[in-house]
Amino acid sequence: MLASSISYAKDLLSEGYEYSGFEIASVVYDSVYGEDSGASMEKKFVDKFHRGFIDRPTVKEALPTRTVPDYSTDSILYALIPSLDETMLSLIRISHKISMAADSIIGTMLDEYIHDRLRPYGWTCCWGNSMQGIDFCSKEGLLLHVRNKSNTEVSANDKNRIRNKVIKWFRLNAYTGNTKWEDLNLIVGKSGLFSEEDFKNFTFDTIKNNPHCLYTGEEEAKRLSTLVEGYVQR
């Protein structure tokens, strides 16, 4: 990789440079794209990597959603369950919104969790889809494509010559609910490094420490909490 690209990455990533894993990713980038790469392509790689890194859930501050609820769902729920009152309908509506926001961020939480646990062993996340079809790479050149669920779409590798070299793994079987952490432990050669309980603890701590990473934000969560407390006290 050009010295100017490395210098540019160091400036962008600043104090996060070492933790980001860029040094590992840049070497793998050269092995995958080196013969086709130039200064412009390298800059795009660095920019994507940087955007993905600063957008990780533990530090990101999400913009509030501009969409409004479709209140016709209230009438549908009320028709199905006539005992629902306005408070319960509000609880369901806000809970659904927050649940959808949480579901949308699980993938990036998974990336950050794996990166955080693997970084000491010479692996890094390829943040921001900076290398298409490669989500993680190791200093030894191992390539890993990660999905949260078995039924989510697989990204196509944009280089036929690396397609068969990328190891594929998903966390959750969408039809059985079984998780595949032991498979990932085998892939990286670190027994017991990953587990569903550890991942849940990571997601819990992330939201407690940075509730603003969700699009619904802290205000919606507080409103939901108030509604729940009021309903329980009835």
C-alpha positions in Angstrom: 0.0 0.0 0.0 1.2 3.5 -0.8 2.9 5.4 2.0 0.5 8.3 1.4 -2.5 6.0 1.9 -1.1 4.7 5.2 -0.4 8.3 6.4 -3.9 9.3 5.3 -5.4 6.4 7.3 -3.3 7.3 10.4 -4.6 10.9 10.2 -8.2 9.8 9.9 -8.2 7.0 12.5 -6.0 9.1 14.9 -5.8 7.5 18.4 -8.0 4.6 17.2 -5.5 3.6 14.5 -4.0 0.6 16.4 -7.3 -0.7 17.7 -9.0 -0.4 14.3 -6.8 -3.1 12.9 -5.9 -1.1 9.8 -2.3 -2.4 9.7 -3.7 -6.0 9.3 -6.4 -5.0 6.9 -4.0 -3.0 4.7 -1.7 -6.0 4.2 -4.7 -8.2 3.2 -6.0 -5.5 1.0 -2.7 -5.5 -0.9 -2.8 -9.3 -1.3 -6.4 -9.1 -2.7 -6.4 -5.9 -4.7 -2.7 -5.1 -5.1 -2.3 -5.7 -8.8 -5.4 -3.6 -9.6 -5.1 -0.9 -7.0 -4.0 2.7 -7.3 -4.1 5.8 -5.2 -7.8 6.5 -5.9 -8.9 3.0 -5.1 -6.8 2.9 -1.9 -8.4 6.2 -0.8 -11.8 4.7 -1.2 -10.7 1.7 0.8 -9.4 3.9 3.6 -12.5 6.1 3.6 -14.9 3.1 3.9 -12.8 1.5 6.6 -12.8 4.8 8.6 -16.5 5.4 8.2 -17.3 1.8 9.3 -14.9 2.1 12.3 -16.3 5.3 13.7 -19.9 4.1 13.1 -19.4 1.0 15.4 -22.2 0.7 18.0 -20.1 1.5 21.1 -19.3 5.0 19.8 -21.8 5.9 17.2 -24.6 8.5 17.7 -27.5 7.6 15.5 -29.6 10.2 13.9 -33.2 10.2 15.1 -35.7 8.5 12.7 -38.0 10.8 10.8 -40.7 8.2 10.2 -44.0 8.3 12.1 -46.0 5.3 13.3 -48.8 4.0 11.1 -51.7 4.1 13.6 -53.9 1.8 11.5 -52.0 -1.0 13.1 -53.8 0.0 16.4 -57.2 -0.7 14.9 -55.9 -4.1 13.6 -54.6 -5.1 17.0 -57.8 -3.8 18.7 -59.9 -5.9 16.3 -57.9 -9.0 17.2 -57.7 -8.2 21.0 -60.6 -6.0 22.1 -59.3 -5.8 25.6 -56.3 -3.7 24.6 -56.6 -0.1 25.8 -54.7 3.0 24.7 -51.8 2.4 27.1 -51.3 -1.1 25.9 -51.5 -0.1 22.3 -48.8 2.6 22.9 -46.7 0.1 24.7 -46.9 -2.3 21.7 -46.2 0.5 19.2 -43.1 1.9 20.9 -41.8 -1.6 21.8 -42.1 -2.6 18.2 -40.2 0.6 17.1 -37.4 0.0 19.5 -37.3 -3.7 18.8 -36.9 -3.0 15.0 -34.1 -0.6 15.7 -32.4 -3.1 17.9 -32.7 -5.8 15.3 -31.2 -3.5 12.7 -28.1 -2.9 14.7 -27.4 -6.5 15.7 -25.2 -7.1 12.6 -22.9 -4.2 13.4 -22.8 -5.2 17.1 -21.8 -8.7 16.0 -18.9 -7.2 13.9 -17.7 -5.1 16.8 -18.0 -8.0 19.3 -16.0 -10.4 17.1 -13.4 -7.7 16.4 -13.0 -6.8 20.0 -12.4 -10.4 21.0 -10.2 -11.4 18.1 -8.1 -8.2 17.8 -5.5 -9.4 20.3 -4.9 -12.5 18.2 -4.0 -10.7 15.0 -7.5 -10.4 13.4 -9.4 -7.3 12.4 -12.9 -6.4 11.1 -12.8 -5.0 7.6 -14.9 -2.1 8.7 -17.5 -0.4 6.4 -17.5 -3.2 3.8 -14.1 -1.9 2.7 -13.3 -5.2 1.1 -16.5 -6.6 -0.4 -17.4 -10.1 0.8 -14.7 -10.1 3.4 -15.8 -9.1 6.9 -12.7 -10.2 8.9 -9.2 -11.0 8.0 -6.1 -12.2 9.9 -2.5 -11.3 9.7 -1.9 -14.8 8.3 -4.3 -14.0 5.4 -7.4 -15.9 6.5 -10.6 -14.4 5.2 -14.0 -14.6 6.9 -17.5 -13.7 5.8 -19.9 -13.3 8.7 -23.7 -13.2 8.7 -26.0 -12.8 11.8 -28.6 -15.3 10.5 -28.6 -18.2 8.2 -31.3 -16.7 6.0 -29.7 -13.3 5.4 -28.3 -12.6 2.0 -24.7 -13.5 1.3 -22.6 -10.7 -0.1 -21.0 -11.6 -3.4 -17.2 -11.5 -3.5 -16.1 -9.1 -6.2 -13.0 -11.1 -7.0 -13.5 -14.6 -8.4 -9.9 -15.5 -7.5 -10.6 -15.1 -3.7 -14.2 -16.5 -3.6 -13.1 -20.0 -2.6 -10.7 -18.7 0.0 -13.3 -16.9 2.1 -14.7 -18.9 5.0 -18.4 -18.4 5.7 -20.0 -18.4 9.1 -23.4 -17.3 10.5 -24.3 -16.8 14.2 -28.0 -18.0 14.3 -29.9 -20.7 12.5 -33.1 -18.8 11.6 -35.2 -22.0 11.6 -33.9 -23.8 14.7 -32.7 -20.9 16.9 -29.4 -22.7 17.4 -26.2 -20.7 17.5 -22.9 -21.5 15.8 -20.3 -20.0 18.1 -18.4 -23.3 18.5 -17.9 -23.3 14.8 -16.4 -19.8 14.9 -14.1 -20.9 17.8 -12.8 -23.7 15.6 -12.3 -21.5 12.6 -10.1 -19.0 14.6 -8.5 -21.7 16.7 -9.5 -20.3 20.0 -11.6 -22.7 22.1 -14.2 -20.9 24.3 -13.4 -17.4 23.0 -17.0 -16.8 21.7 -20.4 -17.7 23.2 -23.9 -16.5 23.0 -23.9 -15.5 26.6 -20.8 -13.4 26.1 -22.3 -11.8 23.0 -25.5 -10.9 24.9 -23.4 -9.4 27.7 -21.6 -7.3 25.0 -24.8 -6.1 23.5 -26.3 -5.2 26.9 -23.2 -3.3 28.0 -23.1 -1.5 24.6 -26.7 -0.2 25.0 -26.3 0.7 28.6 -23.1 2.7 27.9 -24.3 4.2 24.6 -28.1 4.2 24.2 -27.7 6.8 21.4 -26.5 4.1 19.0 -30.1 3.2 18.4 -32.2 5.2 15.9 -35.0 5.4 18.4 -32.8 7.0 21.0 -32.9 7.3 24.7 -36.1 9.4 24.8 -38.2 6.6 23.3 -36.8 4.1 25.8 -37.6 6.4 28.7 -41.1 6.9 27.4 -41.6 3.1 27.1 -40.3 2.7 30.6 -42.7 5.3 31.9 -45.6 3.6 30.2 -44.6 0.2 31.6 -44.3 1.5 35.1 -47.7 3.3 34.9 -49.4 0.2 33.6 -47.9 -2.1 36.3 -49.0 0.3 39.0 -52.6 0.2 37.9 
